[in-house]
Amino acid sequence: MPKILAACRRFGISVSGDNRAAFGLVEPMGEFDERRFTRFPPEIRQDSEHGPSFIYGYAAAFGKLSRKLGGFVEQVDPVAFNEAKTAGWPDVVCRYNHRDDQLLGTTYARTLRLATDNTGLAYEVEPPKSRSDVLEYVQRGDIRHSSFAFRVFPGGDEWGVSEFNYPMRTLLSVQLVDVAPVLDPAYPDATAGARALNGAVQSLADWVQADVEEVRCRLNEGRAMEFFRKYRDADGWKPKSDQRLKPPKRPVLTGAQALLTLQANTEDPWADEE
């Protein structure tokens, strides 16, 4: 199913996230939530002199390589939020620093509005009066970053090699969880950072058909390119820089050639040995 979904996206065929959830393809949100940050500083907007104040900014930027994320870099494709947008951004919230006790707005109450443009994923939130401190932090420039939390749909990412010869992940379709103005784009501790990258580790393990812990170990040690060299060595195939990783094409055989190959594979190689 993930391969079918990925093929649909490559050909521009829309796939409903609700249908996949009904078939049990989307697991409950939890340890595989991921967070990414942008350096676009949020700003304050006010419709009128006495009207409500809004925080707005970009939670994600399209086509920009991230900093190194535990052994790989990442970019967000412009189509990454298309499914969430088509569904009306269901159940997305805005929380200061991603904290549940710092709720700023929700798409359900229409106190949070989301949109995409050529730059990335833009958000505008109307915080409650009780969170005027966050408005002041943004206005003073103390809060200088934004972030989004997400979970990748099955088949919603691809792996390749960046122009700097480094493992690169491209997000193609994600379930948006929340957007957030954040104080510090760094993870608060190593445990939170490792947990936030669980989704990427699982995705790469599925992609290269390797053990999850082996993938995690190589990412931590900066040896993830070893997986990509396996693909480059196969059949003499070598990906160009900044190209999404795809398995090498196999030669097309006629029916007679396929039959001869099958027979050769079933013969005992030690039949002539005494």
RARAHU-V267922 format. One record per residue. SS is DSSP state (H for helix, E for strand, - for the rest). Layout:
# RARAHU-V267922
ss->(SS	SS)
This chain:
# RARAHU-V267922
ss->(-	H	H	H	H	H	H	H	H	H	-	-	-	-	-	-	H	H	H	H	H	H	-	-	-	-	-	-	-	-	-	-	-	E	E	E	E	E	-	-	-	-	E	E	E	E	-	-	-	-	-	-	E	E	E	E	E	E	E	E	E	E	-	-	-	-	-	-	-	-	-	-	E	E	E	E	-	-	-	-	-	H	H	H	H	H	-	-	-	-	-	-	E	E	E	H	H	H	-	H	H	H	E	E	E	E	-	-	-	-	-	E	E	E	E	E	-	-	-	E	E	E	E	E	E	-	-	-	H	H	H	H	H	H	H	H	H	H	H	H	-	-	-	-	E	E	E	E	E	E	E	E	-	-	-	-	E	E	E	E	E	-	-	-	-	-	E	E	E	E	E	-	-	E	E	E	E	E	E	E	E	E	-	-	-	-	-	-	-	H	H	H	H	H	H	H	-	H	H	H	H	H	H	H	H	H	H	H	-	-	-	H	H	H	H	H	H	H	H	H	-	-	-	-	H	H	H	H	H	H	H	H	H	H	H	H	-	-	-	-	-	-	E	E	-	-	-	-	-	-	-	-	-	-	H	H	H	H	H	H	H	H	H	H	H	H	-	-	-	-	-	-	-	-)
